[in-house]
Amino acid sequence: CQPGTPRGGRLALEEREMNSRTHCEQQPSSQIISGLAWGIVLLGVLLRLRQYLANRSLWLDEAALALNLVNRSLVGLTRPLDHGQGAPIGFLLIEKATICVLGNKDYILRLFPLVAGIAGVWLMWKVAESYTEGTAPLLALGLFAISSHMVYYASEVKQYSSDALFSLLLLLFFQRSLNGDTRHRNLVGLGLLGALATWISHPALFVITGIGISLTLDSLLTRERHELMHVASVLSLWMANLAILFLVSLRHLAADSTLVDYWRQGFMPMPPWRNLSWLPNAFFAMFKNPVGLSATSVGAIVFLAGCLSLLFRRWQLGLALVMSFLAALLASGLKKYPFSGRLLLFIVPVADLLIAE
């Protein structure tokens, strides 16, 4: 400031100078976090590639599904599968198209799961940035990138890695749909993605259930009629799509006694008090497989603390995550989807986000 500068002018200059210094201090910190994030993403990609390039033999379930993929036509894959297998129609069609174009090799059969696994690592960073603050995104990304189960299933001829991928895509689109400036456009994208996702990933239904509940409550609280109309349109699309999917595919899986009997330990007793130990046992087991934590009790406590924290900080995001988890639990009680092991891989991003929070 030069002598004679009015006091208001000096204060304005001092404020600009202070803001400039703060920005300069924040820039290196942001660059460090970004650099660390890219390093973790690279590590996650390398771990998945290493597993893929090991080219281990197909194990029983993979081989059984591969027989269906190789021996059936595209139309044939829309009918109930042989050898006690069940998979989303969209996943099967992607696998079949890949085989037709690139050939019938183990590497080719595992290519789509690998692409989904690698894309999931990068998406986890984008979602974690949107849902958590400070250094929490790095923690969520790190947990996801090095998870032994996420690494392993990124090179298996099954739909589990794409389950996690579509969970992440839906959560990212949901967060963006809360943005007032581009809300309507993003709601359209979310609606279309939700309809597509359920054809490629069965547990995407639980994620869109959580998102749908959160969107509805958010719109009701805004008390704006046009917001409710937009959300109602998205929900109507999802319900109509689910009805078609049920008629084409899900009713056959629900009626498959072989699958129901195989996964019977993964179904929550109804009513739950018939076996009071099942729920805590299943809850703690989730943190070991598939989340990948050895300290399951610590993971469970931090997970619950994260639920409360995110619900208080930004309830729309917290509610969507919590309700996705509860929807899967309810489906297990209705004997429609087992709450167990690899079938819960879709919930790993949810758990990592809440633990990081």
Residue frames relative to the residue before (quaternion, step in Angstrom):
aa qw qx qy qz dx dy dz
C 1.0000 0.0000 0.0000 0.0000 0.00 0.00 0.00
Q 0.3550 -0.7226 0.5546 0.2104 3.50 -0.97 0.88
P 0.5941 -0.5391 0.4346 0.4094 3.61 -1.18 0.51
G 0.7610 0.3475 -0.2714 0.4759 3.52 -0.98 0.87
T 0.4894 0.6380 -0.4540 0.3838 3.59 1.24 -0.10
P 0.5144 -0.6504 0.4507 0.3306 3.61 -0.80 0.92
R 0.6394 -0.5594 0.3701 0.3758 3.56 -1.18 0.73
G 0.6423 0.5296 -0.3272 0.4470 3.62 0.96 -0.85
G 0.6467 0.5227 -0.3164 0.4566 3.55 1.04 -0.81
R 0.6424 0.5219 -0.3236 0.4584 3.58 1.02 -0.84
L 0.6520 0.5188 -0.3137 0.4553 3.57 0.97 -0.88
A 0.6468 0.5194 -0.3189 0.4585 3.58 0.98 -0.83
L 0.6569 0.5055 -0.3077 0.4673 3.57 1.01 -0.87
E 0.6458 0.5202 -0.3163 0.4608 3.57 1.00 -0.85
E 0.6478 0.5226 -0.3145 0.4564 3.59 1.02 -0.84
R 0.6532 0.5039 -0.3128 0.4707 3.56 1.02 -0.85
E 0.6393 0.5320 -0.3184 0.4548 3.55 1.04 -0.82
M 0.6524 0.5133 -0.3055 0.4664 3.56 1.01 -0.86
N 0.6475 0.5156 -0.3112 0.4671 3.58 0.99 -0.88
S 0.6388 0.5338 -0.3174 0.4541 3.55 1.04 -0.84
R 0.6567 0.5053 -0.3085 0.4671 3.58 0.99 -0.87
T 0.6374 0.5281 -0.3210 0.4602 3.59 1.01 -0.86
H 0.6523 0.5172 -0.3104 0.4589 3.56 0.98 -0.90
C 0.6611 0.5083 -0.3020 0.4619 3.56 0.98 -0.85
E 0.6473 0.5106 -0.3158 0.4696 3.59 1.10 -0.73
Q 0.6799 0.5016 -0.2874 0.4511 3.57 1.03 -0.83
Q 0.5904 0.6249 -0.3664 0.3560 3.57 1.08 -0.74
P 0.6777 0.4673 -0.3219 0.4677 3.65 0.78 -0.88
S 0.6263 0.5415 -0.3407 0.4455 3.60 1.00 -0.81
S 0.6628 0.5008 -0.2974 0.4707 3.57 0.94 -0.91
Q 0.6528 0.5171 -0.3079 0.4602 3.57 1.02 -0.83
I 0.6312 0.5296 -0.3292 0.4613 3.58 1.05 -0.78
I 0.6602 0.5041 -0.3031 0.4671 3.59 0.91 -0.95
S 0.6553 0.5102 -0.3095 0.4631 3.57 0.96 -0.89
G 0.6537 0.5135 -0.3087 0.4623 3.58 0.99 -0.84
L 0.6468 0.5080 -0.3125 0.4753 3.56 1.00 -0.84
A 0.6361 0.5406 -0.3254 0.4441 3.57 1.00 -0.85
W 0.6746 0.4802 -0.3005 0.4733 3.58 0.88 -0.89
G 0.6136 0.5435 -0.3423 0.4593 3.57 1.12 -0.65
I 0.6623 0.4895 -0.2990 0.4820 3.59 0.99 -0.85
V 0.6176 0.5355 -0.3402 0.4649 3.59 1.02 -0.80
L 0.6586 0.5064 -0.3080 0.4636 3.59 0.93 -0.92
L 0.6334 0.5255 -0.3274 0.4642 3.59 0.99 -0.83
G 0.6582 0.5133 -0.3072 0.4571 3.59 0.93 -0.91
V 0.6500 0.5092 -0.3104 0.4711 3.58 1.01 -0.83
L 0.6678 0.5060 -0.3039 0.4536 3.60 0.90 -0.90
L 0.6293 0.5304 -0.3351 0.4588 3.60 1.00 -0.77
R 0.6772 0.4864 -0.2894 0.4702 3.58 0.98 -0.86
L 0.6472 0.5085 -0.3190 0.4699 3.58 1.01 -0.77
R 0.6251 0.5395 -0.3368 0.4525 3.57 1.01 -0.79
Q 0.6584 0.5000 -0.3052 0.4727 3.58 0.94 -0.87
Y 0.6565 0.5229 -0.2984 0.4545 3.56 0.98 -0.92
L 0.7128 0.4687 -0.2624 0.4511 3.59 0.85 -0.98
A 0.5173 0.6200 -0.4248 0.4093 3.61 1.22 -0.25
N 0.1616 -0.8512 0.4878 0.1069 3.58 1.28 -0.49
R 0.0872 0.8165 -0.5615 0.1024 3.56 0.82 1.01
S 0.6221 -0.5440 0.4052 0.3909 3.56 -1.24 0.38
L 0.5601 -0.5726 0.4729 0.3672 3.55 -1.22 0.53
W 0.2803 -0.7389 0.5799 0.1980 3.58 -0.91 0.84
L 0.8188 -0.3502 0.1510 0.4291 3.56 -1.36 0.30
D 0.7246 0.4376 -0.2603 0.4645 3.61 0.68 -1.08
E 0.6286 0.5304 -0.3326 0.4615 3.57 1.02 -0.79
A 0.6715 0.5007 -0.2974 0.4582 3.57 0.89 -0.96
A 0.6422 0.5271 -0.3212 0.4545 3.59 1.01 -0.83
L 0.6727 0.4708 -0.2957 0.4882 3.58 0.98 -0.85
A 0.6284 0.5477 -0.3336 0.4403 3.59 1.02 -0.80
L 0.6139 0.5460 -0.3499 0.4500 3.61 1.04 -0.70
N 0.6404 0.5052 -0.3188 0.4827 3.57 1.03 -0.77
L 0.6722 0.5127 -0.3000 0.4419 3.56 0.91 -0.91
V 0.7118 0.4619 -0.2611 0.4603 3.56 0.90 -0.91
N 0.7710 0.4165 -0.2000 0.4382 3.58 0.84 -0.99
R 0.7081 0.4381 -0.2716 0.4826 3.61 1.17 -0.29
S 0.4857 -0.6216 0.5245 0.3203 3.53 -1.29 0.44
L 0.7048 -0.4230 0.3371 0.4590 3.57 -1.30 0.05
V 0.6696 0.4820 -0.2938 0.4827 3.57 0.95 -0.88
G 0.6389 0.5528 -0.3221 0.4271 3.58 1.00 -0.79
L 0.6332 0.5502 -0.3271 0.4350 3.57 1.13 -0.61
T 0.5943 0.5600 -0.3724 0.4409 3.61 1.22 -0.22
R 0.6353 0.5005 -0.3342 0.4839 3.60 1.27 -0.18
P 0.6927 -0.4636 0.3269 0.4454 3.63 -1.20 0.37
L 0.4344 -0.7344 0.4714 0.2231 3.56 -0.91 0.98
D 0.4872 -0.6368 0.5139 0.3050 3.53 -1.31 0.42
H 0.7985 0.3575 -0.2393 0.4211 3.54 -1.44 0.07
G 0.6287 -0.5903 0.3372 0.3776 3.59 1.03 0.76
Q 0.4678 0.6846 -0.4343 0.3519 3.59 1.07 0.66
G 0.0154 -0.7709 0.6366 0.0158 3.51 -1.26 0.55
A 0.1500 0.7774 -0.5948 0.1392 3.59 -0.87 0.95
P 0.5996 -0.5716 0.4079 0.3839 3.60 -1.14 0.52
I 0.5794 -0.6150 0.4136 0.3390 3.55 -1.02 0.83
G 0.6491 0.5300 -0.3251 0.4383 3.59 0.90 -0.86
F 0.6398 0.5169 -0.3195 0.4705 3.57 0.98 -0.84
L 0.6586 0.5159 -0.3062 0.4543 3.58 0.93 -0.91
L 0.6735 0.4959 -0.3035 0.4564 3.58 0.93 -0.86
I 0.6201 0.5231 -0.3419 0.4743 3.61 1.05 -0.71
E 0.6534 0.5108 -0.3089 0.4655 3.58 0.94 -0.91
K 0.6681 0.5024 -0.3038 0.4571 3.59 0.89 -0.94
A 0.6527 0.5081 -0.3204 0.4618 3.59 0.93 -0.84
T 0.6341 0.5303 -0.3284 0.4570 3.59 1.02 -0.78
I 0.6484 0.5103 -0.3129 0.4704 3.58 0.99 -0.84
C 0.6601 0.5233 -0.3110 0.4401 3.57 0.92 -0.93
V 0.7159 0.4486 -0.2525 0.4717 3.58 0.99 -0.81
L 0.8243 0.2855 -0.1035 0.4777 3.59 0.80 -1.05
G 0.6191 -0.5696 0.3449 0.4162 3.59 1.21 -0.23
N 0.5064 -0.6550 0.4851 0.2812 3.54 -1.32 0.43
K 0.3043 0.7193 -0.5577 0.2812 3.55 0.06 1.36
D 0.6244 -0.5423 0.3926 0.4023 3.58 -1.18 0.51
Y 0.6207 0.5499 -0.3349 0.4475 3.60 1.01 -0.84
I 0.6794 0.4917 -0.2878 0.4623 3.57 0.95 -0.88
L 0.6308 0.5423 -0.3249 0.4499 3.56 1.00 -0.85
R 0.7407 0.4031 -0.2144 0.4930 3.57 1.08 -0.75
L 0.4351 0.7402 -0.4380 0.2664 3.59 1.26 -0.03
F 0.6839 0.4801 -0.3032 0.4581 3.62 0.81 -0.91
P 0.6387 0.4966 -0.3467 0.4745 3.65 0.91 -0.74
L 0.6330 0.5250 -0.3383 0.4575 3.62 1.03 -0.72
V 0.6516 0.5061 -0.3173 0.4676 3.60 0.89 -0.94
A 0.6514 0.5074 -0.3127 0.4696 3.59 0.97 -0.86
G 0.6591 0.5186 -0.3079 0.4492 3.59 0.96 -0.84
I 0.6734 0.4826 -0.2937 0.4767 3.59 0.95 -0.87
A 0.6523 0.5043 -0.3145 0.4703 3.59 0.92 -0.90
G 0.6197 0.5735 -0.3371 0.4165 3.58 1.07 -0.74
V 0.6166 0.5494 -0.3556 0.4376 3.60 1.04 -0.72
W 0.6830 0.4680 -0.2893 0.4803 3.59 0.85 -0.94
L 0.6579 0.5108 -0.3158 0.4543 3.60 0.94 -0.85
M 0.5924 0.5752 -0.3697 0.4261 3.59 1.06 -0.69
W 0.6370 0.5212 -0.3250 0.4659 3.58 1.03 -0.76
K 0.6707 0.4982 -0.3036 0.4580 3.60 0.89 -0.91
V 0.6684 0.4870 -0.3007 0.4751 3.59 0.96 -0.85
A 0.6544 0.5193 -0.3188 0.4477 3.58 0.92 -0.90
E 0.6202 0.5348 -0.3365 0.4648 3.59 1.05 -0.70
S 0.6930 0.4877 -0.2695 0.4574 3.57 1.04 -0.79
Y 0.7566 0.4141 -0.2009 0.4645 3.58 1.05 -0.78
T 0.7954 0.2388 -0.1160 0.5449 3.60 1.05 -0.68
E 0.3711 -0.7423 0.5283 0.1795 3.56 -1.29 0.31
G 0.7860 0.3421 -0.2426 0.4542 3.53 -1.36 0.19
T 0.7716 -0.2882 0.2424 0.5125 3.55 -0.84 -1.01
A 0.3924 0.7421 -0.4655 0.2804 3.61 1.27 0.03
P 0.6158 0.5453 -0.3795 0.4236 3.66 0.92 -0.65
L 0.6268 0.5350 -0.3375 0.4550 3.59 1.06 -0.72
L 0.6496 0.5132 -0.3182 0.4619 3.57 0.99 -0.83
A 0.6504 0.5099 -0.3171 0.4652 3.60 0.91 -0.91
L 0.6592 0.5076 -0.2999 0.4669 3.57 0.95 -0.92
G 0.6607 0.5207 -0.3076 0.4447 3.57 0.93 -0.90
L 0.6448 0.5202 -0.3168 0.4617 3.57 0.94 -0.89
F 0.6847 0.4891 -0.2729 0.4664 3.55 0.97 -0.93
A 0.6810 0.5317 -0.2972 0.4064 3.58 0.85 -1.00
I 0.7920 0.3204 -0.1640 0.4931 3.59 0.90 -0.89
S 0.3617 0.7340 -0.5002 0.2830 3.62 1.24 0.12
S 0.4467 -0.7178 0.4637 0.2648 3.58 -0.64 1.12
H 0.6615 0.5059 -0.3152 0.4551 3.59 1.02 -0.72
M 0.6399 0.5061 -0.3291 0.4756 3.59 1.02 -0.74
V 0.6401 0.5157 -0.3202 0.4709 3.59 1.04 -0.77
Y 0.6808 0.5085 -0.2959 0.4364 3.58 0.83 -1.00
Y 0.7567 0.4117 -0.2300 0.4527 3.59 0.74 -1.02
A 0.5112 0.6126 -0.4331 0.4194 3.58 1.28 0.09
S 0.7558 0.2435 -0.1954 0.5756 3.60 1.25 -0.04
E 0.4998 0.5956 -0.4653 0.4230 3.54 0.82 1.09
V 0.4588 -0.6885 0.4891 0.2762 3.57 -1.00 0.85
K 0.5080 0.5732 -0.4685 0.4404 3.54 0.58 1.24
Q 0.6141 -0.6209 0.3783 0.3071 3.54 -1.28 0.36
Y 0.4336 0.7717 -0.4211 0.1977 3.60 1.23 -0.16
S 0.6691 0.4831 -0.3265 0.4607 3.62 0.93 -0.74
S 0.6483 0.4858 -0.3292 0.4851 3.60 1.10 -0.58
D 0.5282 0.5908 -0.4121 0.4496 3.61 1.22 -0.34
A 0.6800 0.4758 -0.2816 0.4815 3.59 0.90 -0.96
L 0.6243 0.5517 -0.3386 0.4373 3.58 1.00 -0.81
F 0.7166 0.4407 -0.2717 0.4673 3.60 0.82 -0.92
S 0.5483 0.5688 -0.3994 0.4651 3.59 1.17 -0.42
L 0.6817 0.4933 -0.2803 0.4619 3.56 0.90 -0.96
L 0.6472 0.5199 -0.3214 0.4555 3.59 0.92 -0.86
L 0.6723 0.4957 -0.2977 0.4623 3.57 0.91 -0.91
L 0.6584 0.5040 -0.3135 0.4628 3.59 0.96 -0.83
L 0.6436 0.5173 -0.3237 0.4619 3.59 1.03 -0.75
F 0.6760 0.4799 -0.2925 0.4765 3.59 0.89 -0.91
F 0.6190 0.5453 -0.3454 0.4474 3.58 1.07 -0.71
Q 0.6588 0.5049 -0.3181 0.4581 3.58 0.88 -0.92
R 0.6759 0.4874 -0.2974 0.4660 3.58 0.97 -0.81
S 0.6237 0.5490 -0.3451 0.4364 3.59 1.13 -0.58
L 0.6064 0.5443 -0.3568 0.4568 3.60 1.25 -0.21
N 0.5154 0.6339 -0.4093 0.4062 3.57 1.32 -0.16
G 0.4395 -0.7432 0.4452 0.2372 3.57 -0.55 1.17
D 0.6517 0.5515 -0.3224 0.4090 3.60 1.00 -0.79
T 0.8082 0.1762 -0.0722 0.5573 3.60 0.94 -0.85
R 0.2120 0.8417 -0.4807 0.1244 3.59 1.24 0.42
H 0.7088 0.4785 -0.2872 0.4314 3.58 0.72 -1.04
R 0.6528 0.5073 -0.3132 0.4673 3.58 0.95 -0.86
N 0.6852 0.4790 -0.2832 0.4700 3.57 0.95 -0.88
L 0.5981 0.5510 -0.3611 0.4565 3.60 1.13 -0.57
V 0.6142 0.5320 -0.3404 0.4732 3.58 1.05 -0.73
G 0.6663 0.4976 -0.2955 0.4703 3.58 0.91 -0.93
L 0.6464 0.5184 -0.3133 0.4640 3.57 0.99 -0.85
G 0.6470 0.5315 -0.3174 0.4451 3.58 0.96 -0.85
L 0.6885 0.4718 -0.2779 0.4755 3.57 0.89 -0.94
L 0.6455 0.5171 -0.3189 0.4629 3.58 0.98 -0.83
G 0.6493 0.5256 -0.3181 0.4483 3.59 0.95 -0.87
A 0.6501 0.5100 -0.3143 0.4675 3.58 1.01 -0.80
L 0.6720 0.4873 -0.2918 0.4752 3.59 0.97 -0.87
A 0.6517 0.5751 -0.3227 0.3748 3.56 0.88 -1.01
T 0.6730 0.5206 -0.3164 0.4195 3.60 0.91 -0.83
W 0.6227 0.5243 -0.3429 0.4689 3.62 1.22 -0.34
I 0.7281 0.3931 -0.2267 0.5138 3.58 1.19 -0.49
S 0.7892 0.1342 -0.0508 0.5972 3.57 1.19 -0.55
H 0.3790 -0.7508 0.4932 0.2224 3.60 -0.48 1.15
P 0.7160 0.4468 -0.2968 0.4468 3.67 0.78 -0.84
A 0.4224 0.6685 -0.4910 0.3656 3.61 1.22 0.06
L 0.5380 0.6260 -0.3899 0.4083 3.57 1.23 -0.48
F 0.6638 0.4985 -0.3126 0.4617 3.61 0.99 -0.79
V 0.6404 0.5250 -0.3208 0.4597 3.56 1.05 -0.78
I 0.6943 0.4451 -0.2965 0.4816 3.61 0.89 -0.84
T 0.5576 0.5703 -0.3992 0.4522 3.61 1.19 -0.37
G 0.6692 0.4880 -0.2927 0.4778 3.58 0.91 -0.92
I 0.6546 0.5069 -0.3014 0.4730 3.56 0.98 -0.88
G 0.6559 0.5286 -0.3103 0.4406 3.59 0.94 -0.89
I 0.6461 0.5086 -0.3177 0.4721 3.59 0.98 -0.84
S 0.6749 0.4991 -0.2926 0.4580 3.57 0.91 -0.93
L 0.6519 0.5164 -0.3115 0.4596 3.59 0.96 -0.88
T 0.6522 0.5263 -0.3141 0.4460 3.57 0.96 -0.89
L 0.6803 0.4793 -0.2938 0.4703 3.59 0.87 -0.94
D 0.6329 0.5322 -0.3293 0.4558 3.57 1.00 -0.82
S 0.6784 0.4856 -0.2883 0.4699 3.60 0.95 -0.86
L 0.6328 0.5283 -0.3317 0.4588 3.59 1.04 -0.74
L 0.6799 0.4937 -0.2913 0.4573 3.57 1.00 -0.82
T 0.6258 0.5192 -0.3543 0.4619 3.61 1.12 -0.50
R 0.2361 -0.8191 0.4867 0.1908 3.58 1.28 -0.47
E 0.4949 0.6153 -0.4582 0.4081 3.56 1.07 0.75
R 0.4703 -0.7299 0.4238 0.2577 3.53 -0.60 1.20
H 0.6664 0.5145 -0.3217 0.4331 3.58 0.90 -0.86
E 0.6043 0.5450 -0.3612 0.4554 3.60 1.12 -0.61
L 0.6506 0.5162 -0.3100 0.4628 3.57 0.96 -0.87
M 0.6418 0.5372 -0.3218 0.4427 3.56 1.00 -0.82
H 0.6559 0.5096 -0.3099 0.4626 3.59 0.97 -0.86
V 0.6718 0.4847 -0.2931 0.4773 3.56 0.94 -0.93
A 0.6306 0.5352 -0.3323 0.4533 3.60 0.99 -0.81
S 0.6288 0.5339 -0.3349 0.4554 3.59 1.05 -0.71
V 0.6417 0.5147 -0.3143 0.4739 3.57 1.01 -0.86
L 0.6769 0.4934 -0.2930 0.4610 3.59 0.87 -0.95
S 0.6346 0.5306 -0.3267 0.4571 3.59 1.03 -0.77
L 0.6260 0.5298 -0.3260 0.4704 3.56 1.03 -0.83
W 0.6755 0.5018 -0.2942 0.4532 3.58 0.88 -0.94
M 0.6741 0.4904 -0.3065 0.4595 3.61 0.93 -0.82
A 0.6405 0.5060 -0.3259 0.4770 3.59 1.00 -0.77
N 0.6425 0.5213 -0.3100 0.4684 3.57 1.00 -0.85
L 0.6519 0.5158 -0.3112 0.4606 3.58 0.98 -0.86
A 0.6260 0.5401 -0.3393 0.4487 3.59 1.01 -0.78
I 0.6585 0.4931 -0.3026 0.4812 3.58 0.98 -0.86
L 0.6554 0.5165 -0.3091 0.4562 3.58 0.94 -0.92
F 0.6357 0.5313 -0.3317 0.4511 3.58 1.00 -0.78
L 0.6782 0.4955 -0.2922 0.4574 3.56 0.91 -0.92
V 0.7079 0.4701 -0.2604 0.4583 3.56 0.98 -0.87
S 0.8635 0.1124 0.0191 0.4913 3.58 0.80 -0.98
L 0.7238 0.5013 -0.2922 0.3734 3.58 0.59 -1.12
R 0.6190 0.5559 -0.3621 0.4203 3.60 1.00 -0.67
H 0.6298 0.5250 -0.3364 0.4632 3.58 1.10 -0.64
L 0.6602 0.5002 -0.3086 0.4677 3.58 0.96 -0.82
A 0.6544 0.5235 -0.3112 0.4482 3.57 0.97 -0.87
A 0.7189 0.4334 -0.2398 0.4878 3.57 1.13 -0.66
D 0.5062 0.6546 -0.4222 0.3702 3.61 1.27 -0.01
S 0.2958 -0.8020 0.4952 0.1555 3.59 -0.17 1.29
T 0.5908 0.5795 -0.3665 0.4253 3.60 1.14 -0.62
L 0.6834 0.4702 -0.2802 0.4830 3.57 0.90 -0.93
V 0.6491 0.5242 -0.3204 0.4486 3.58 0.93 -0.90
D 0.6789 0.4849 -0.2935 0.4668 3.58 0.94 -0.86
Y 0.6391 0.5416 -0.3304 0.4348 3.60 0.99 -0.83
W 0.7805 0.3331 -0.1588 0.5047 3.58 0.96 -0.91
R 0.2786 0.8192 -0.4805 0.1428 3.61 1.22 0.26
Q 0.6324 0.5384 -0.3412 0.4401 3.62 1.11 -0.60
G 0.6611 0.5215 -0.3011 0.4475 3.57 1.24 -0.36
F 0.5988 0.5618 -0.3640 0.4397 3.59 1.27 0.04
M 0.4343 -0.7032 0.5044 0.2500 3.56 -0.79 1.05
P 0.4799 -0.6604 0.4821 0.3180 3.62 -0.88 0.85
M 0.1183 -0.7781 0.6136 0.0634 3.55 -1.09 0.75
P 0.4595 -0.3089 -0.8075 0.2033 1.48 -1.31 2.16
P 0.6701 -0.5582 0.3111 0.3776 3.61 -1.12 0.67
W 0.6517 0.5422 -0.3348 0.4114 3.62 1.05 -0.64
R 0.4432 0.6680 -0.4719 0.3669 3.60 1.25 0.09
N 0.7735 0.0356 -0.0178 0.6325 3.56 1.18 -0.59
L 0.2178 -0.8443 0.4781 0.1052 3.56 0.17 1.33
S 0.6556 0.5281 -0.3269 0.4296 3.61 1.10 -0.48
W 0.5356 0.6633 -0.4138 0.3192 3.62 1.14 -0.50
L 0.6939 0.5059 -0.2988 0.4162 3.60 0.73 -1.02
P 0.6967 0.4332 -0.3105 0.4802 3.68 0.73 -0.86
N 0.6277 0.5354 -0.3476 0.4455 3.60 1.00 -0.73
A 0.6800 0.4796 -0.2888 0.4734 3.60 0.91 -0.92
F 0.6351 0.5415 -0.3244 0.4452 3.57 1.04 -0.81
F 0.6997 0.4474 -0.2732 0.4853 3.60 0.83 -0.95
A 0.6311 0.5472 -0.3372 0.4343 3.59 1.01 -0.77
M 0.5786 0.6095 -0.3673 0.3985 3.58 1.11 -0.68
F 0.6804 0.5048 -0.3020 0.4371 3.60 0.99 -0.78
K 0.6386 0.4731 -0.3301 0.5093 3.58 1.23 -0.33
N 0.7831 -0.0327 0.0678 0.6174 3.55 0.90 -0.98
P 0.5776 -0.2406 -0.7779 0.0579 1.61 -1.25 2.17
V 0.4379 0.7233 -0.4719 0.2498 3.65 1.19 -0.16
G 0.3950 -0.7761 0.4218 0.2524 3.58 1.11 -0.64
L 0.4898 0.6400 -0.4487 0.3862 3.60 1.15 0.57
S 0.3851 -0.7164 0.5281 0.2440 3.57 -0.96 0.83
A 0.6940 0.4052 -0.2542 0.5381 3.60 1.11 -0.73
T 0.1303 -0.8551 0.4970 0.0693 3.57 0.39 1.23
S 0.6372 0.5345 -0.3391 0.4397 3.61 0.99 -0.75
V 0.6476 0.5004 -0.3104 0.4837 3.57 0.98 -0.87
G 0.6441 0.5324 -0.3156 0.4496 3.57 0.94 -0.88
A 0.6637 0.5114 -0.3042 0.4532 3.58 0.96 -0.89
I 0.6640 0.5030 -0.3069 0.4603 3.59 0.95 -0.89
V 0.6778 0.4826 -0.2926 0.4714 3.58 0.90 -0.93
F 0.5939 0.5653 -0.3469 0.4554 3.59 1.09 -0.73
L 0.6885 0.4722 -0.2833 0.4720 3.60 0.84 -0.97
A 0.6296 0.5199 -0.3296 0.4740 3.58 1.05 -0.74
G 0.6369 0.5286 -0.3136 0.4654 3.57 1.06 -0.78
C 0.5978 0.5575 -0.3532 0.4551 3.59 1.07 -0.74
L 0.6909 0.4762 -0.2773 0.4680 3.56 0.83 -1.01
S 0.6544 0.5340 -0.3145 0.4332 3.57 0.93 -0.91
L 0.7121 0.4452 -0.2690 0.4716 3.58 0.81 -0.98
L 0.6115 0.5453 -0.3531 0.4517 3.60 1.07 -0.65
F 0.6847 0.4587 -0.2820 0.4913 3.59 1.04 -0.74
R 0.7036 0.4824 -0.2749 0.4434 3.58 0.96 -0.84
R 0.7731 -0.1243 0.0926 0.6150 3.57 0.96 -0.90
W 0.2604 -0.8549 0.4265 0.1395 3.48 0.31 1.36
Q 0.5929 0.5830 -0.3861 0.3994 3.64 1.03 -0.65
L 0.6866 0.4710 -0.2779 0.4790 3.57 0.92 -0.94
G 0.6594 0.5216 -0.3024 0.4490 3.56 0.94 -0.93
L 0.6624 0.5138 -0.3071 0.4505 3.57 0.94 -0.90
A 0.6344 0.5321 -0.3348 0.4498 3.60 0.97 -0.81
L 0.6740 0.4893 -0.2995 0.4654 3.60 0.94 -0.85
V 0.6825 0.4913 -0.2912 0.4561 3.57 0.85 -0.99
M 0.6895 0.4819 -0.2910 0.4557 3.59 0.89 -0.88
S 0.5716 0.5630 -0.3831 0.4577 3.62 1.15 -0.50
F 0.6498 0.5151 -0.2886 0.4787 3.53 1.02 -0.91
L 0.6989 0.4713 -0.2719 0.4642 3.59 0.86 -0.97
A 0.6083 0.5520 -0.3539 0.4472 3.60 1.09 -0.67
A 0.6450 0.5045 -0.3178 0.4779 3.60 1.01 -0.79
L 0.6386 0.5255 -0.3180 0.4636 3.57 1.04 -0.79
L 0.6539 0.5046 -0.3090 0.4714 3.59 0.96 -0.85
A 0.6379 0.5292 -0.3277 0.4535 3.60 0.97 -0.83
S 0.6318 0.5158 -0.3381 0.4695 3.58 1.06 -0.68
G 0.6395 0.5238 -0.3240 0.4602 3.59 1.05 -0.72
L 0.6914 0.4422 -0.2644 0.5065 3.56 1.16 -0.60
K 0.4237 -0.7326 0.4237 0.3228 3.57 1.40 0.09
K 0.4448 0.6822 -0.4540 0.3615 3.55 1.05 0.86
Y 0.7980 0.0137 0.0074 0.6025 3.62 1.14 -0.53
P 0.4013 -0.7392 0.4813 0.2467 3.62 -0.64 1.05
F 0.2801 -0.7206 0.6113 0.1693 3.54 -1.08 0.84
S 0.5129 0.6402 -0.3902 0.4181 3.54 0.45 1.23
G 0.9060 0.0267 0.0037 0.4225 3.50 -1.26 0.71
R 0.8702 -0.1018 0.0778 0.4757 3.53 -1.07 -0.85
L 0.5936 0.5724 -0.3768 0.4219 3.60 1.15 -0.43
L 0.6605 0.4770 -0.3035 0.4941 3.58 1.31 -0.17
L 0.3320 0.7663 -0.5026 0.2233 3.61 1.19 0.21
F 0.5891 0.5893 -0.3655 0.4148 3.60 1.11 -0.56
I 0.6850 0.4970 -0.2815 0.4523 3.57 1.16 -0.57
V 0.4352 0.7125 -0.4534 0.3120 3.62 1.26 -0.14
P 0.6575 0.4879 -0.3431 0.4603 3.68 0.83 -0.77
V 0.6237 0.5372 -0.3351 0.4583 3.60 1.03 -0.78
A 0.6817 0.4903 -0.2868 0.4611 3.57 0.86 -0.98
D 0.6624 0.5107 -0.3089 0.4528 3.60 0.92 -0.89
L 0.6409 0.5240 -0.3254 0.4570 3.59 0.99 -0.80
L 0.7038 0.4594 -0.2751 0.4669 3.60 0.89 -0.92
I 0.6150 0.5219 -0.3495 0.4768 3.61 1.06 -0.64
A 0.6619 0.4967 -0.3011 0.4739 3.59 0.95 -0.88
E 0.6142 0.5495 -0.3395 0.4535 3.59 1.03 -0.76
